[in-house]
Amino acid sequence: MSVPTLAADQSVCAPLPVLGRDVSVPLVTGGTVTYAALDYAASAPALQRVWDDVAAYAPYYGSVHRGAGYLSQLSTDLFENARKTVAAFLDCREEDQVVFTRSTTDSLNLLAAALPADCQVFVFETEHHASLLPWRDARVTVLDAPRTPQQAVGTLERALADRDPHGPALVCVTGASNVTGELWPVRELAEAAHAHGARVVLDAAQLAPHHPVSVRDLGVDWVAFSGHKLYAPFGSGVLAGRADWLRAAEPYLAGGGASRRVTRRTDGGVDVDWHESAARHEAGSPNVIGAYSIASACKSLTEAGFDTLVAREQYLVRRVREGLAGIPEVKVLSLFGDDAPRVGVLSFVVEGWNSSHFAAALSAEYGIGVRDGLFCAHPLVRTLLGGDPGTQGECGAPEAAPGERSLNAIRVSFGAGTPDEHVERFVRAVGELVRDGARWTYRTEDGRCVPAV
Ligand SMILES: Cc1ncc(COP(=O)(O)O)c(C=O)c1O
């Protein structure tokens, strides 16, 4: 059968070509400028190659798994091959399963629904809400924010030492923080967990797009990530790892695709024989384009070479850090210290500025897209900001009320598609706004700052 293959080797430029790289946006001060997408941590632009692969496949699109036709079989092959590509990308063990989900949030909720009875869960308060919240039906221990990677390991070890050693336990750790970009000591945390009979799920939503992730090397039991942060924004995510808990659990969703055989009982009820493969947790029609696009992104990043990608991204990180370090009013947020290794994600506050106002000015006056707020990691951001709203300024009239809204930060994030010019423009814009102030007037609308027209 002739299956369209993922596009063959292409010359890898730095940065990698992404969609939207030539899009112009209007400036409130007049004229237009090329959009500088610096919100990769929320959603990264699609890699051009991912888009091309999806476009090449689109005419061959067909129903997956149950169709008898040629295109159905072809699509089924692509879907199942996508699992193999993801397994290779994550350096999974032979026996691991790759389940396609909608996102990291979905993956972690799936695992939460598959926990064995009486499972204890350990999670740091610093996690993204997607990692912090799904375990509420389990016995959860929320660990205080550590201030060094060693403290993180020590805190986890102490908590695990106190646990009931007989029942199952799970530790949920993030690979790279979505707020500070800092790398967490995943291998050491996994060793500590295993030494105490606990398993580990790695939230790699922010790690996988920036860094190679090896399940074997890190020694984690599961990995979760999202396609839309990995340059494949077609609505799919991944949960990969040990099959036993997944196989023993009730299907995440009940329905077709997850069931192997369904029969009526003599008492009128229905008996179901569920699949034991990944399909058990993929009921409903699979998102074949989502899975295929993730596989394309995995191949693209692997072929571009993480050594090259990391080196380039670290150059951009240094450029941003040095630029911001030269502006005394800017405070970059950090849990593990200013020199802690991090991916291309940095959050900061600017003395005298409301973060929403600052982010609005970056957008309206410079065409730079960043993010402001608490980044779905409220406990972490509050810890980092020390809970002090006193340094925030007003956005315009009416003044933003102090409290939740003004207690926020600005996040800049970038990756494989980011040209130097975007970070240069960003550093220059931050300096100019701090020195000269905004050139436009802004007002508060629905709790956000927007240009007053
Ligand atoms: C560290 C981390 N984990 C999980 C998530 C949730 O990802 P998604 O919204 O794709 O489910 C995010 C999203 O920003 C994240 O940064």
The ligand as an ORCA input file, in Angstrom:
! r2SCAN-3c Opt
* xyz 0 1
  C       3.617     22.647     32.305
  C       2.262     22.528     31.681
  N       1.528     21.439     31.911
  C       0.320     21.266     31.368
  C      -0.234     22.206     30.557
  C      -1.583     21.986     29.967
  O      -1.461     21.852     28.593
  P      -2.776     21.798     27.685
  O      -3.450     23.116     27.898
  O      -2.250     21.642     26.309
  O      -3.577     20.679     28.173
  C       0.473     23.373     30.276
  C      -0.118     24.432     29.442
  O       0.294     25.553     29.428
  C       1.758     23.535     30.854
  O       2.484     24.619     30.606
*
